[in-house]
Amino acid sequence: MSREADAYRDPLEYREDSPLLGASDDDEDAIPRRRFAPTPPRRRAPATPLPRAQLAAIYTIKLVVPVSGTQIMPYVNKMVAGFGLPNERDVGYYTGLMSFGHTAGAFLTVYAWGRLSDWIGRTPVIGFGMFGLALSTLLFGASQTFAMALTTRFFSGIFSGFIGVIHSVVGELTDQSNQSVAFPFYDIISALGFVIGPVIGGAFEEPATEFGGWFDNAFFRAYPYILPCIISSALGFLAALLSVTFLRETHPRKSPKSPSPEPILTVEPEPGEAPIPLALAEKPPSLRSLLALPVIRALCASQWMLGFVAACFNTVFVLMAYTPIEDGGLSMNPKKIASALSIMGLVSIGLKGALPVFLRRHDALAVFRFTLLTWPLTFALMPPLNALARRAQGGGAADEALLWVAISFVLFMSRLGCLAFSIVMILTKDHTPTSFALGTTNSLSEFSQMLGVAVEPTCSSIFAFSTSHHLLGGHLWAVVICILSLLGDYSASRMAKHRYT
């Protein structure tokens, strides 16, 4: 390239002159060994109208996934305690192991689901995954031993691993002009699932005792937690049917109605050659080629830390709510836990509704880094809740109200941190090297998140160890997690260094 051309080179250009991980010219899976340059900036155009019917269908399917997972949260500790543990204070260890089983199932399959969807299409993968998730949820409610509960949670993790494919469908139904609305609203639906799920679990657990009458029979006495699972699995079966009958295939190669994919990156040509868009390489790049890109590695590292701290909060908050006050907890029953989780979901809906405004005014990566920095403060605010619970235990209505105000603020901070999940989907789409690899890249990002969640049971173990030995008043876990969550912003800063645009 001439010096004149060099003088006009885009300063944001990302150069990769050397082979990717030593890939040879014969490596079919390698991304072409050229210099990547971002798509040239364009004038702001009117937003493309959103395909509302198709988005409504995929949002409905997305709603069912968190409902199936969160409906167990109000009663899971009580359920595990009913399995006849040697020491009831060990509930945290066993629920952590159950959480690990679910995460392990998703961790082992999430990349495979995305890769499969890039080959056979999105709708068959979503339909099969939803059917399996509904069936495993139903079997979880019928569990009468810890081994069966652990096994069914493992399989529910396997079938929920297709979540990255749903992200891809939203990405393929939208473009850069309207994705700042579609993705946050997509995450609002997820937050709504976090409201509906705990309500179902808290309202319908132990119907023989809670409702009596027709529900007071041998079946519901033998399976006290099956009714919320029946309701959740019914929604799952309906979502599976919707995915195969109404949802349109969006994969560029599998859908004849799909427009020609717009290249996300272009390859700078050698002298005398025409520009070659990477999106024209219809074969998805390999995992090795994707991980050769620094921005993809930084994105995956950010997802790992985000998955870890968010999973720690979800598990530790429920454990703290269930744990007796004298051991550092809040002594909440399943109904109060369900109320707290519903507050968390409602707060999340409000915050995510405002997110498009922030994304229009601020850079997505800057907002992402801000949300990551809220996590250390969130965990630091949790131990004082125990002191307020002690005061409310012997106080009046004012002390109880103060406790709930404090709980609501902690939940608000946690949902502020969880806005990062909405933003990371946009960052993933914007940095995918070829549109034909969107399913694979989304699943790689989701895989990284699952890897972080897989480490979360260590938080449950630290919590159980802290409370059972009264270390730092039972709050040693908060110090450890605060320190770990401070590392979250570092990986995001690496994205700023290597991003394409």
Secondary structure, DSSP 8 states (H G I E B T S, - for coil): --HHHHHT--TT-B---S-GGG--TT-TTS--SSEEEE-------------HHHHHHHHHHHHHHHHHHHTTTTTHHHHHHTTT-S-GGGHHHHHHHHHHHHHHHHHHHHHHHHHHHHHH-HHHHHHHHHHHHHHHHHHHHT--SHHHHHHHHHHHHHHGGGHHHHHHHHHHH--TTTHHHHHHHHHHHHHHHHHHHHHHHHHHSSHHHHT-GGG-SHHHHH-TTHHHHHHHHHHHHHHHHHHHHT-----TTT-TTS-----SEEEE--TT---EEGGG--S---HHHHHTSHHHHHHHHHHHHHHHHHHHHHHHHHHHHHS-GGGTS----HHHHHHHHHHHHHHHHHHHHHHHHHHHHS-HHHHHHHHHTHHHHHHHTSHHHHHHHHHHHSS-HHHHHHHHHHHHHHHHHHHHHHHHHHHHHHHHHHT-S-GGGHHHHHHHHHHHHHHHHHHTHHHHHHHHHHHHHTGGGGTHHHHHHHHHHTTHHHHHHHHHHH---
